[in-house]
Amino acid sequence: MAEYETIRPQATGVRTAEIDEGLRAHMNKIYSTMSVGLLVTAGAAWGVGTTPALVEAIFATPLKWLVMFAPLIMVFAFGAMINRLSAAGAQTFFYVFSAVMGISISYIFVVFTGISIVQTFLITAIAFAGLSLWGYTTQKDISGWGSFLIMGVIGLILASIVNIFLGSPAIHFAVSVLGVLIFAGLTAYDTQRLKTEYVAHAHAMDGEWLGKSAIMGALSLYLNFINMFMFLLQFLGNRE
């Protein structure tokens, strides 16, 4: 009996160590995939935004509406297709989505100076890293934030669509302020959620699930980063 009680804590300790190691690898996969997605987005945005002919062809024609709403449509399509896609297929879809997002926001190179875009990107990266680190390490349960933050995102989307037609500076300012706060909160929330989900499913160690989960996690954090960057750019960006 004494031997059994000695072995059981040792086995539990080994299992905990395996989960911790797996969690680190899983989160590294999420962050690396997200980082590649951001590089693809940056490359696509710069390539289109610094080519006057492409800017004219896209944003001076009705094609701009397709480009503007394509990322939103693709996010919903991704969620509907994820169970049918392989992990490799999901990763490819994510990178294609990242390129489309880059084209969609490429107009920032026409509206804002290149230096202010780079500065805002660096500030966003620092803020994102701090928020994500806090979400990963905090012992506080912030799962209750989810429903309020999602409702906030829906409100932002609706307000942004309405303001496309109204063009109200007051609504634009309010959306930008709330957008920064909401996506800052989502960064911490999603990081803790991804950590919790991994621990909850670690016993199964389903390689396919882990692969898809990493892609979906990368997408969540990627969207938080991009949106926080775009809203911050409204405050920090110097216009051409």
N, C-alpha and C positions, 0 to 999 in steps of 0.2 A: 504494500500500500504506500509506504514511504517512498519507494522507488518510483511508483506511478505519479505521485504528487510532485516529485522532482522533475520527472520527464515532461509532464504536462506544461508547466510554466516555460520550460526550455523550448518546447515545440511552439507554444504561443509566441514566444519572443522571436523565434526564427520566422514564423509566419508574418508577424508585424514588420520585421525587417524587409521581407520580400515585398510586402505591400508598399512600404515607404520607397523602396528602390523602384518599384513599378510605377508609383505615382510620379516620381521625379522624371522618369523616362517619358511618361504620358504627357506631363505638362511641358517638357522640353519639345516634344513632337508638336504640341499645340502651338507653342510660341514660334518654333522654327517655320511651321507651315504658314502661320499668320505673317511672319516677317517676309517670306518669299512672296506672299500675296501683296503685301505693301510695296515691295520692289516692283512687281509687275504693274501695279496701279500707278506708281510714280513714273515708270517708264512710258506707259501708254499715255498718261496725262501730259507729260512733257513732250512726247513725240507729236501728239495732235495739237496741243496748245501753243506750241512754238512754230507751227506750220500754218501760215495765214490761209493758204488754199483750203486746208482741211477744216479750219475754224469756220471759214466762210461757207463751205459746203454743208457743214453740220448745223451750226448755230444761226445761220441766216436763212434757213429753210425749215419747212415743217418737220424735217428729220429730227430737229432738236427735241421734239416731244417724245419721240421714240427713244432717243438717247437718254433723256431725263428719267423716264419711267422704266426703262429696261432693267436696271439693277433691282428695283423693287419687285418687278414681275419675276425675275430670276430667283430672288430669295424665297418667294412663296413656292415657286416650282421646285426648288431644291428641297424644301421641307416635304413636299408631296412625293418626291422621287427617291428620297434617301434610302428607304427600305428596299428599293429595287436595284439600287446601284451597288456596285462593288466598292470596296475602299479605294481602289485605284481610280475607278470612275468618278467617285465623289471628289477625290483630290483634283482630277482634271477639270471637273465642273467648277470647282472653287477657283482655280487659276484662270479659267475663261471668264468667270464672273468678275474677278479682280481686274482683268483687262477692260471689260465693259465698264466697270466703275471708273477706271482711269479715264476712259473716253468721256464719260458722263461729266466728270468734274474738271476736264481739261481747260474749260473756259477761265479757270482761276489764273492761268498764265497770261491771259489777256487783261483781266481786271486788276490783278495785284502784281506788285514788283516781285521779281524772283527772290531777292534777299528776304523780303518779309514772309514769303512762302516757306523758305528754308528755316527761318527763325521760328515761325509758328509750328512747323513740323517738329523741331527740336524741343520746344516747350511742351508740345503735346506728348512727345515720347517720354519726357521726364515725368510729367504728370501721370501718364498712363502707367509707367513702371512703378511709381509710388503707390498708386491706387490698387494696382494688381497685387503688389507685394503685401499691402495691408489686408486685402481680401483673402490672400492665401494664408497669412500667418495669424490673423486675429482669432481669438477664442470666442468672440461674440457671434451669435447666430444672426445673420442678416438675411435669412431666407424670406422673412416677412416683407422685405423691400420689393420683392419681385412683382407682385400684382400692381402696386402703386407705380412702379417705374414703367411697366408695360403700358398701363393706362396713359402715362405721360407721353410715351413714344407715339401712341395712337393719336393723342391730342396734337402733338407736334406735326405729325404727317398731315392731318386734316387742316390745321392752321396754315401750314406751308402751302398746301394746294390752294386754299382759299386766297392766300395773299399773292399767289401768282397773278390772279386776276384783279385784286384790289390794289396791290402795290403800296400798302400802308407802311410807312417807316416805323410807326409805333408797334405794329404787329411784328414786323421784322426784328426789331430790337428785343421784344419780349420773347419771341421764339428762340433767338440766339442765346439769351441769358438762360432760359429754361433748358435749352438743348445742352449747353455745357454742363449744367448741374445734373441733368437726368443721365447723360451718358457717362459722367464721372461716377455716379452711383452704380450704374449698370456694370462698369468695369470691375469694381470691387465685388458686386453681387455675383456676376458671372464667374469670376475666378473662384470664389468660394463654392459656387454650385458645381463647377467642373471637378473640383477636388472632392466634394462630397459624393458626387455621382460615381467617380472612379472607385472610391473606398467601398461604396455600397455594392458595386458589381465586380469587385476584384476577385471574389471567390470563384467566379465562373471562368475568368481568364479567357474569354472568347476573343480571339485575335481579330476576327472580322468586326466585332462590335467595337473593340478598342480603336481600330483604324478609323471607322466611321465616326466614332465619338470624338476623336482627335480633330477630324476635319470640321465637324459641326462646332466644336469648341473654338477652333481657329476662326471660323466664320463669325461666331458671336463676338469674340474679342476684336476681330478685324473691323466689324461694323461699329463697335464702340469707339475704336481709335479714329476711324475715318470721320464719323459724325462729330466727335469732339474736336478734331482738327478743323473741320469745315465751320463749325460754330465759333471757335476761337479766332479763326481767320477773319471773321466779320468785325472783331474788335481790334485785333493786332495787325491785320494786313494793311499795308500802305498801297493805296490805289494808284494805278498808272495814270 
